[in-house]
């Protein structure tokens, strides 16, 4: 596999799309897919049309990213609109892509099933891929995964959810020249070149934990140990519930989210408390089920920044075990909430990514949901997490 990364911060979507795609066309021959991440400030339809004009026949997929992206050029974004493309190709890889909005009459699981079949068809295959990539709107991601798995079985994957700059539903998903706000996209990779993924929150566990005794839907924790969930969390944090109402909880919990262990104990998936409700329930960013233990995790802004080098080192150890050459590319999915807490220290994160990549092309996006897997475990999603992938 081979790769190439390009960016643009041109003033208009049309100019940016044309510029970034022209760089890709000149930088890599025979691209099989253009993984694209852009700004909510651009008109997404115009952006995709301009990219398609410069890269005819190359599948384009991706999404909007929270405030910016990071590439070997550094942090791109902030007060400027942006777009970046990680293009992948080579004679040793076939990529099939598919994307669709979630229509009101179709459940997310059925959409996932449909996309899996279309991606295989696009690749000219009738078997499961070596691995796959997904992006979706920040809701029902678990059900899209189940739908794809219904078709191809348990195949390792990576990816992240679309994001906007305001947590206001202004995100977009990219699929060819089509864009939509509620739905899912997938890419199936058929290749002998493996990938490895490190999926973690990189938080420390505390001794404060409890059992979820009542849920409100799939993403609302009503009670922990028989008490209102917000009251329990406030006690764990030494805070008053008044400090954690509404969106104040989202900000306060970035350094102390909730964690749930997988069935083997290898992965602690992070559940980001998003909203403190009037009934003292807690809205979280991914599915939780009753009779599950939730752990109060511990972190800091310094820890969020330092985790880039820590998790990259773990990824390199995994990559070193691949029976393959050095990585052709890195794809880093970094939670948008973590990025918000990091604030104007984002340059330190960019410097760390560049140092750890050590000359290998890479792109980092900022998402509202992260996807990855643990060896011997199922594909999973979380919030406030890192999903770092090396493609051989």
N, C-alpha and C positions, 0 to 999 in steps of 0.2 A: 504494500500500500504506500501511496505517496500523498503529500498534503501541501496546502498553501493557504496562508492567511492574508486577508486584505481588509482595509477599513476605509471609511469616508466620513467626513463631517461637513459635507457640502450643505449649502443653505436650504435647498429644496429636495424633496424626496426623489424627483426624477433625476436631478443632477447626481445625487448621492448613489442611487441605484446604478446609474450608468458608469460612474467612476469606479465603484467598488467591483462591479462585475467585469469591467474592462481590465482591471488589475488581475483578477482571477484568470481571465481568458489568456492573458499574456504570461501568467506565472505557473500554470499547470496545464499540461496537455491531457485531454481525455478525462476531464473531471466526471465522476460518477454521481456526485451529489454536492450541493452547495448548502451547507448548514448556515442559516442566516439569522442574525439577531440585531434588531433595530430599535429605534427610538419611537415612543408614543407620539412624539411631536411631528413625525413624518406622516403623510398620508400613506398608509400601508399598501393600498391598491396601486398607487402611483409608483411606489418603491419597487414592488414586485414586478410590475410591467416593465420598468426600466431594466431590472436585472435580467429578466427573460429575454429582452431584446439583445443583450450582449452575450448571453449564455444559452443560445437556442438548443433545446434538447436535453439540457442538464436539469434534473429534478432539484427544485428549490424548496426547502422547508425550514421552519424555525418559528420564532416568536419575538415579541417585544420583550425587552430586558429592563429591569428596574434601574433607572438613572444612568446606565452606561454598560460598558464591557471592558475587559482587559485583554490585550494581546501583547506580543513582543514589543509593540510601540509604546506600551504603558496603558494608563487608564484613559479611555476614550469616552467622552460624554460630559456629564456635569451640566454646565449651562449651554452646551451645544448639542444639537441633534446628532445622531450617530448611526452607523450601520457597520457590521462586521460579518465577514464570511469565512468559515472554515471549509475549504473545498477538499474533498477526498477523492482519490482515483487510483488507477493502477490496473494492470492486467490480471492481478490476483484477487480482484474483488468485484462482485456484482451487487448492486443496491436496488431494492424495490421500495418505492415510497407510496404512501396513500394518506389522505386527510379528508375529514368531513366534519361539518357542523353537527351538533347534537340537535336533531329535530325534536319538536315537542312530543311526537308520537313514537319516538324510539328511545329505549333506555340506553344508558351508557354502555352496558355490557353487550348489547346487540350491536352498537356502533363499533366497539372493539372487535367483535367477531367479523364484521363486514370489512373493517380496515385490514385485518390480518389476511383475509382472502385476496383483497385488492393488491396488497403489497407483494404477496407471492406471485400474483399474476403479472404485476409490473416488472418483477425480476425474471419472469419466464420460468418460475420454479413451481413445484408441487410438493415441497417439503419444508420443514422448519428451517429458519436461518441459523447461522452460527451464533449471532447475537442480534439484538435490536434496540432501537432508540425510540423514545416517545416524548411528546410534549402535549400538554392539554391545558384547558382552562382550570383555574384553581377550585375545582369541585368535582367530586365523583371520580377522581383519578384511579382509585382502587377498582372501580367497576370497569373502566376501560381496560385495565390490566387483566382482570378476570376474563373479559371477552376475548382478548388476544390469546391468552393462555388456553382458553377453550379450544382454539384452533390449532395452535402449534405446540402445546405442552409447556413445560417449564424450561424456558430458554433465558439466559442472563440478559439483562437490559440495563439501560442508563437513560438519564434525561432529566427534565425539570418542567415546571409549569410556567406558563406565560405570566408576565408581570407588567404593571404600569408604575407610574411615579407617585401615585396618590392613594393606592389601594382603593380605587374607585370604579373598578370594572372597565377601565379604558384599555385593557390589554388586547392584543391581537395574536392570532395564530396564523402562520404562513404555510400555504400549500400550493406550490406552483405559482400561478398568478391570482389565486383566490386567497382571501383573508376572512377570518371570522373570529368572533369573540368567545363563543361557547362550543367546544368540540375537542377534537383530538387529531393528532398527526403521528405517523409512525414511519420508520425506515428499517427495513430488514437487510442485514448485511450477510452475504454469502461469501465466505473467504476461508482460506487455510491460515490466515494471519489472525492470531487470537487477540482478544482484548482482556484487560483486567480492570477492576473497579474497586475503589475504596470508598465505602459509604459510612459516614459517621457524623455525630454531632460534635465530637471532641469536647464534650463537657465532662465534668467530674460528677459522680453520683454522691448524694448526701444520704444520711440515715433517716431522712424524712420521707415517708412513703405511706400510701394507704390504698385501700381497695375501692374501686369504682362500684358503688352499690346502686346507682340509678343514672340512666342516660336519658337525654332528650334528643331523640334522633340519633344519627350516626356520629355527629360532631358536636354534641352538647353534653358536657359532664354536669349532671344535676347534683349528684351527691358523692362524697368520698367518705367511707366509713360511716354511712348513715347521716352525715351532716352536710349542709349546703357546701358545695365544692369551693366557692369563692372564700367562704369563712375559713375552711381548712387551709387553702393556699395562703391566705393572708397571715394565718397563724404561723405557718412554716417560714414565711418571709419576715415576720416581725413587723408587719405593716397593718394599717387599718383597711377595712374593705372600701372606705371612701376613697382611698388612694388608688384603688384598682377597678373602679367602675368604668364601663364603656371602653373606649379605646385606650384609656390609661393603662389597662392591663397589658395590652399588646406591647407597649413600650417597656413597661416595668419588667416583663417576663423574658425579655431577650437574653438577659444574663442569668436567668433562673427559670427555664422552661420545665415542662414535664417530660419524663421519659417512660417508655414501656419496653420491656425486654421481649425478644423473640423467644420461641419455644425452646431453643437450645442455649439461650443466654449469650450468644455471640454478638448480637446487635441490640443496642438500646436505641430505638427509634424515637426521635424527638417529636413531641406534640406541643405546638406553640399555642399558649393561651391567647386568644385573639380579642375577646370581649368579655367584660364583666357585666352580666345581665342583672336587671332589676330584681329578679327572683334569686339572685346570688348563685346562679349556675354559671358555668364557664364555657364559652364557645371556643373550640380548638380547631386547628387547621387540617386535621386528618382524622380518620376513623378511630374510635375507641369503643370497646365493648365492655359490658358489665362483667364484674368479677375479675377484672384485670387490675393488677397493681400499677399505680402510677408513682413515679419517683420524682421528687424535687431535685433538679439538676443544678449545678453551680458553675458559673463562669465569670468572665470579666471582659472588658473591651481589649485589654492587653492579650488575654487568652484567645479571643476571636482572631486577632491579627497573627499571633504566634502559631495558631493552628494550621495556617497555610503550609509552613515549613514542616510541621509535624506530620500532617496527613500526606503531604507530597513524599516524604521519606518512606512512609508506609506503602504508598503506591509504587515507588521505585523498587522496594523489596519484592512486591508481588510481580512487577514487570521483569525483574531479574530472574524469576523462576519460569518465565515463558520460554518455550523452545522456539525462539524467534529472535531476529535482530532487535536492536534498540528501537524504542517507539518511533513511529512515523509521525504521530501527533498526540497531543494531550487535549482533552476536552474537560474543562473544569466548570461544574455547576455549583454556584455559591449562593446561599440564601440571601434574598433581598433584605430580610429583617436584620441579619447580621451586618450587611453592608450599611444599613441605616444607622445602626448603633456605632459603627466604626467612623462614620461621618467624614470630616475633613482629613482623617488619617488614611484615607483610601490609597494614597500614594505609597504608603508602607506595604500595603497588600500587593499593589502592582509590582513593586520592587521584589517582593518575596516570590511572586509567581514567576517573574522573569529569571530570577536566580535559580529557582528550583527546576525550571524547564530546561535550563542549560543548553539553549540553542535549538531545542526541538520546537517546531511550530505549535502554537496553542491558542485557544480562545476560552475566556471565562465569561459566563453570563450570570446575571443576578435574577433569581427566580422566586416565585411564591409557592414553592413545593419542590422537593428534590426526590429523585428516584435512584435506586441502586439495589444491590443485593449483597448478601453474605454467603460465602461458600457453604454448601449444604443447607442453605435456607432459601426462602422464597423471595422473589422480587418484592420490593417494599417501597413505601413512600414515607416521607416525613417533612417536617418544617424546621427551619433554623439549622439545616444540615449542610454538609458538603458531600458531593458525589464527584469524585475525581476519577477520570478514565484515561487509560493509556491504550492506544491502538498500535499494534505491532506493525 
